[in-house]
Amino acid sequence: MKLSTINTALKPLNATGDRKRAPIEALHFMSSVGFEAADINLCISIGENGYLKDEDWKQTVEEIGRTAKECNIEISQSHLPFYNFAAPGCENLEFRAQMFSRSIEASAILGVKWAVFHTGNASDAVLSVKESKRRTLEYILPYFEKASKLGVGIAIENLFIPEYLHNTHRYCSNVEDVIDLVDTLGEGAGVCWDFGHANLNGDDQSDSLREVGKRLKVIHVHDNNSSHDDHAAPYMGRTTVKWEEVLPTLHEIGYEGNFNFEVSATKVPRELHKSFAEYLIETGKYMISQIK
């Protein structure tokens, strides 16, 4: 089990600010502090700074891949762009779909085993799990087939219920939805378990993980206070994930993936990022010891 983190979490002290160089600089920095693997964040491809919209996007991705090999960093997982494609009137859908497709190609170029996907929610029928599933399958199936041909698995992430839904259902905010969708997709589909999201929903995460079982392929490790999706580092402040219970459960179900942090360091001064990264390294080592 290798220690991993999402590439956009940490900022090197000597960062140039070049959007194409950012992931490359991040990989060098991650390697220097002791990370062995990376989660490549492709969500930013649909934003203003997304390099996948450039004509030379493949060359940029190939350079990222070469850098990872030079740094001895395994790029084992990625995060695909997310937006609610199942909502009526979803804006810029054609552009977003193009970036989504490129993200799958980029994942394949980088040797990613599992690309993480957020399902859509039929916001005009929030109580209809069936309709949300239908629209999600309609959207993802062509990409799922493409990913399968390229050797990339699709990992369905468990989501949380945002305040604007007023505690009504959100598709794949519970373990039953996630398992059902993965089993419907079949071979090439797996589960990405997000501990922070499950904590917001008040899940018994050990029971949920036992239900997921061998479907679990990747994890998003972060914490919160049960109220906001803070993406906080574990054990900090008043965070409430019961790590002493859930970590041994990963061993119990035979989880074989990497230990991947998805924490936010946006408020950490750049000058402290090295110290923060070193804290994550030591925290990750401790948490892995609790799994074993």
C-alpha positions in Angstrom: 0.0 0.0 0.0 1.6 3.2 -1.2 1.1 6.7 0.3 -0.6 9.0 -2.2 -2.2 12.4 -2.4 -4.1 14.5 -5.0 -1.6 16.6 -7.0 -3.5 19.9 -6.5 -3.3 19.8 -2.7 0.3 20.8 -2.2 2.1 23.9 -3.6 5.9 23.7 -4.0 7.8 26.7 -2.7 9.4 27.3 -6.1 6.1 27.0 -8.1 6.1 29.1 -11.3 2.4 29.6 -11.6 2.4 28.1 -15.1 -0.8 26.0 -15.4 1.0 23.4 -17.6 3.9 23.1 -15.2 1.8 23.0 -12.1 1.3 19.2 -12.1 4.9 18.6 -13.0 6.1 20.8 -10.1 3.7 19.1 -7.8 5.0 15.6 -8.6 8.6 16.7 -8.0 7.5 18.2 -4.6 5.5 15.2 -3.6 8.4 12.9 -4.4 10.8 15.1 -2.4 8.7 14.8 0.8 8.1 11.0 0.5 4.9 10.4 -1.4 5.0 7.2 -3.5 1.8 7.7 -5.6 -0.5 10.4 -6.9 -4.1 11.0 -7.6 -4.2 13.3 -10.7 -6.9 15.9 -10.5 -8.5 16.3 -13.9 -11.5 18.2 -12.6 -9.8 21.4 -13.4 -9.9 20.6 -17.1 -13.3 22.2 -17.3 -12.1 25.5 -15.7 -10.2 28.5 -17.0 -6.8 26.9 -16.1 -7.5 23.5 -17.6 -4.6 22.3 -19.8 -6.7 19.7 -21.5 -8.5 22.3 -23.7 -5.2 23.2 -25.3 -4.2 21.8 -28.7 -1.1 20.3 -27.3 -2.8 18.7 -24.3 -1.5 15.2 -25.1 2.1 16.4 -25.0 1.4 18.0 -21.6 0.0 14.8 -20.3 2.9 12.8 -21.7 5.3 15.1 -19.9 3.4 14.6 -16.7 3.8 10.8 -17.2 7.5 11.1 -17.8 7.9 13.2 -14.7 6.1 10.7 -12.6 8.4 7.9 -13.8 11.5 10.1 -13.1 10.2 10.8 -9.6 9.3 7.2 -9.0 5.7 8.2 -8.4 2.9 5.8 -9.4 -0.1 7.5 -10.9 -2.7 5.0 -9.8 -5.9 7.0 -9.9 -7.4 10.2 -11.3 -10.5 12.3 -10.7 -12.7 13.0 -13.7 -14.4 16.3 -14.1 -17.8 16.5 -12.3 -20.9 18.5 -13.0 -24.6 17.6 -12.8 -25.2 16.4 -16.4 -28.5 14.9 -15.2 -30.0 18.3 -14.4 -32.2 20.0 -17.0 -30.3 22.8 -18.7 -26.8 21.8 -17.7 -24.6 24.5 -19.2 -21.7 24.0 -21.6 -22.5 20.3 -21.8 -20.8 19.8 -25.1 -17.5 21.4 -23.9 -17.6 19.6 -20.6 -18.3 16.3 -22.4 -15.3 16.8 -24.6 -13.1 17.5 -21.6 -14.5 14.4 -19.8 -13.6 12.3 -22.8 -10.1 13.8 -22.9 -9.8 13.1 -19.2 -10.3 9.4 -19.8 -7.7 9.5 -22.6 -5.3 11.4 -20.3 -5.9 8.8 -17.5 -4.9 6.0 -20.0 -1.8 7.8 -21.1 -0.7 8.2 -17.4 -1.3 4.5 -16.6 -4.2 5.2 -14.3 -6.0 2.1 -13.1 -9.1 3.8 -11.7 -10.7 7.1 -12.7 -13.2 8.5 -10.2 -16.6 9.5 -11.3 -19.4 11.6 -9.7 -22.9 10.4 -10.7 -25.6 12.8 -11.9 -28.7 13.7 -9.9 -32.1 14.3 -11.6 -32.7 17.6 -9.7 -36.2 17.9 -11.3 -37.1 14.6 -9.7 -34.9 14.4 -6.6 -37.0 11.6 -5.1 -36.6 9.4 -8.2 -33.5 7.2 -7.8 -34.6 5.3 -10.8 -34.5 8.4 -13.0 -31.1 9.5 -11.7 -29.7 6.1 -12.4 -31.2 6.1 -15.9 -29.7 9.5 -16.8 -26.3 8.5 -15.2 -26.2 5.3 -17.2 -27.2 7.1 -20.4 -24.3 9.5 -19.9 -21.5 7.3 -18.6 -22.0 4.1 -20.8 -20.2 5.5 -23.9 -17.3 6.7 -21.8 -17.3 3.5 -19.7 -16.8 1.5 -22.9 -14.1 3.9 -24.1 -12.3 3.6 -20.7 -12.6 -0.2 -20.7 -10.9 -0.3 -24.2 -8.1 1.9 -22.9 -7.6 -0.2 -19.7 -9.0 2.4 -17.3 -11.6 1.3 -14.7 -14.4 3.7 -13.5 -14.7 4.1 -9.8 -18.1 5.4 -8.5 -17.7 7.8 -5.6 -20.1 8.0 -2.7 -21.4 11.5 -2.5 -22.9 13.7 0.2 -26.2 15.6 0.3 -25.6 19.3 0.0 -27.7 21.8 1.9 -29.6 23.0 -1.2 -31.3 19.6 -1.5 -32.7 20.0 2.1 -31.9 16.5 3.1 -33.8 14.9 0.2 -32.2 12.1 -1.6 -29.1 12.5 -3.8 -28.2 9.7 -6.1 -25.2 7.7 -4.8 -25.2 9.4 -1.5 -25.8 6.0 0.1 -23.9 2.8 -0.2 -26.9 0.9 -1.7 -27.0 3.2 -4.8 -23.3 3.0 -5.3 -23.2 -0.8 -5.1 -26.2 -1.1 -7.4 -24.6 1.1 -10.0 -21.3 -0.7 -9.9 -23.0 -4.1 -10.2 -25.1 -2.8 -13.1 -22.0 -1.6 -15.0 -20.2 -4.8 -14.2 -16.5 -5.6 -15.0 -14.4 -2.5 -15.2 -16.4 -0.7 -12.5 -15.5 -0.3 -8.8 -16.0 1.9 -5.8 -14.2 5.0 -4.6 -15.0 5.4 -0.9 -14.8 9.0 0.3 -14.6 9.0 4.1 -15.5 12.7 4.4 -18.6 12.4 2.3 -19.8 9.4 4.3 -19.1 11.2 7.6 -21.4 14.1 6.4 -24.2 11.6 5.7 -23.8 10.1 9.2 -23.0 6.6 7.7 -21.7 3.7 9.8 -18.7 3.5 7.6 -17.5 0.2 8.8 -20.8 -1.5 7.9 -20.9 0.4 4.6 -17.3 -0.8 3.7 -18.2 -4.4 4.6 -21.1 -4.1 2.1 -18.8 -2.7 -0.5 -16.2 -5.4 0.1 -14.0 -6.3 -2.9 -15.7 -3.6 -5.0 -13.5 -1.0 -3.2 -10.7 0.1 -5.5 -9.6 3.6 -4.3 -10.1 5.8 -1.3 -10.4 9.5 -0.6 -9.0 10.1 2.9 -10.0 13.4 4.5 -12.0 14.5 7.6 -14.6 17.1 8.7 -16.8 18.1 11.6 -19.9 16.3 10.3 -21.3 19.7 9.0 -19.1 20.9 6.1 -17.1 19.2 3.4 -13.8 20.7 4.7 -11.4 18.1 3.3 -9.4 18.5 6.5 -6.4 16.4 7.5 -7.3 13.6 9.9 -7.1 14.1 13.6 -7.2 17.9 13.3 -9.5 20.1 15.3 -13.0 18.8 15.9 -13.0 16.4 13.0 -15.3 13.4 13.7 -14.4 10.4 11.4 -13.9 7.4 13.6 -10.6 6.3 12.1 -10.0 3.8 14.9 -13.0 1.9 13.6 -12.8 2.3 9.8 -9.1 1.7 9.3 -9.1 -1.9 10.5 -12.2 -2.5 8.3 -10.1 -1.8 5.3 -7.9 -4.8 6.3 -10.9 -6.9 7.1 -12.4 -6.5 3.6 -9.0 -7.0 1.9 -8.5 -3.5 0.4 -5.5 -3.6 -1.9 -5.3 -0.1 -3.3 -3.2 2.9 -2.2 -3.7 5.1 0.8 -4.8 8.4 -0.9 -5.3 11.7 0.8 -7.7 14.2 -0.7 -7.1 17.1 1.8 -7.4 20.8 1.1 -4.4 23.0 1.9 -5.8 26.2 0.4 -5.4 28.1 3.7 -1.9 26.8 4.4 0.7 29.5 3.5 3.0 28.3 0.7 6.0 28.5 3.1 4.4 25.9 5.3 3.4 23.4 2.6 6.5 21.3 3.1 5.8 21.0 6.8 2.2 20.2 6.1 3.2 17.6 3.6 5.5 16.0 6.1 2.7 15.9 8.6 0.6 14.1 6.0 3.4 11.6 5.4 3.7 10.8 9.1 -0.1 10.7 9.5 -0.4 8.4 6.5 2.3 6.0 7.9 0.5 5.9 11.2 -2.9 5.3 9.6 -1.6 2.5 7.4 -0.2 0.8 10.5 -3.7 0.9 12.0 -5.0 -0.9 8.9 -2.4 -3.7 9.2 
